[in-house]
Amino acid sequence: MVLVGAPGCGSDDDDGDDGDDDGAVDAGAADGGRDNVTPCGPELECDRASEICVRSDFDTGQTHECVPLPDGCGSMRTCGDCAAVCDEPAESCTETDEDNVVACPCLVCG
């Protein structure tokens, strides 16, 4: 005797689910397919494959922006390779502990 349950009762219906009921969303699906998204400040996300997050440090606070990777900017995102993103009047490029983020301090900016 074969018993077949109704949908929703543990039946063999093919609803396209892979059977993994952990509720997790496939990687990349929630962010529009961008697997390499990295946070950039409190509101932005940068595409690590083509952008770097630049944190501008001012005496009155910070700003964040995603900018295109400059030529020669390697995967480690060091200032030695990526300092070109720190335009004047920034005084230097500073590496951070954050992935895909460099800081460009400007103490004379307000």
Secondary structure by P-SEA (a helix, b strand, c coil): cbbbbcccccccccccccccccccccccccccccccccccccccccccccbbbbbbbccccbbbbbbccccccccccccccccccccccccbbbbcccccbbbbbbcccc
